[in-house]
């Protein structure tokens, strides 16, 4: 099995130089780093990160923090999060990092899991895959010594600590674009379907939708749905549609909400066809029935950029927040024929 000494010899450098190149030290030139990488590849060398971590009391692992979800609402069923994690993992692999997921059914459980990663795992780099108002978990992590974070989302705070960076879409504009698209398609009486306005991404999308509807002198209706109680959702939907019979279409807060709406329409035996547009453009949108028009927010790229921000030592403060573009992908769910 090849050692770091073998790599150094093949690359024509000292062992210490090879080690510094392996750790992407600023003291080593890019040309030397490239020679070391080629030597590693030729020798099929894999660094013993566990041994290095024990000696240095550091880790080459980042923590990915998932939002709190009740047991019946599995995050594993949401391809949006899987695509973000894939993007993160691709950049981490390129930089010799591994990932560790932190999840929980309650805020307290999630906070304890993050605490264990910091204290027992020596993890000092975290990516939050959500932004939530008054989030005790984020407050705990960001206030830990020598910990840096990237949030996929926006900040509720006016003053953002230098240790925290953000990657997001312009969800307000995406909400406006969704409303504009539906109105152009002839759906004049719309409803915004959401699950939790404490999640900033849902709030911003609703605000954009609402602002555009009001600018067109249209009513900006909204409706809350449970993530777990489908029987209650059916009754609420039937009551809402009876109260608002002019409803023609829905702007769903995300693809999972759109799929839930489709199932609710079927289970409530609704004869009326409602247009639906959603957000994320995850893998399920193309196989839904009918296939869903959705706003692609490019989750894989969100994950890649989040990891790049977290691992790039040369990022400037001007890059504390990065915006990823969005694009409407039209499918059958908005066919107003």
Buried (B, 14 or more C-beta within 10 A) or exposed (E): EBEBEBBBBBBEBEBEBBBBBBBEBEEBEEEBBEBBBEBBEEBEBEBEBEEBBEEEEEBBBBBBBBBBBEEEBEBEEBBBBBBBBBBBBEBBEEBBBEBBBBBBEEBEBBBBBBBEBBEEEBBBBBBBBBBBEEBEBBEBBBEBEEBBBBBBBBBBEEEBEEBBBBBBBBBBBBBBBBBBBBBEBEBBBBBBBBBBBEBBBBBBBBBBBBBBBEEEEBEBBBBEBBBEEBEEBBEBBBEBBEEEEEBBBBBBBBBBBBBBBBBBBEEBEEEEBBBBBBBBBBEBBEEBEBBBBBBBBBBBBBBBBBBBBBBBEEBEEEBBBBBBEBEBBBBBBBEEE
